[in-house]
Amino acid sequence: MAAVHGVTRGRLDETGLLVGVRALAAIDEELTGILERHGPPPLGAREPGFETLVRIILEQQVSLGSADAARKRLIAATGGVEPRKI
């Protein structure tokens, strides 16, 4: 895995998140203040896989509630969120 600014690329874990947050805070005063006041952001761990990818894409496009409704409709229509079913 390659390292950029001391951050190793690959699967993100709590340690990697903290390293990345500290690297960003070191170059941005506003982020430094936010980190000091609130600590690092939580790592929202999700199961790896296609369904998670679809969920993330939906959540970026519409509200969380709409994304969940769309995902449920997709599951109802296809029987599951799998590449071969969509």
VENMO-V505386 format. One record per helix or strand. SS is the DSSP state (h for helix, s for strand). FROM is the first residue (numbers start at 1). LEN is the number of residues. If there is no record, write none. Layout:
# VENMO-V505386
<<SS:FROM:LEN> <SS:FROM:LEN>>
This chain:
# VENMO-V505386
<<s:3:2> <s:7:2> <h:14:14> <h:29:10> <h:50:12> <h:64:15> <h:83:3>>
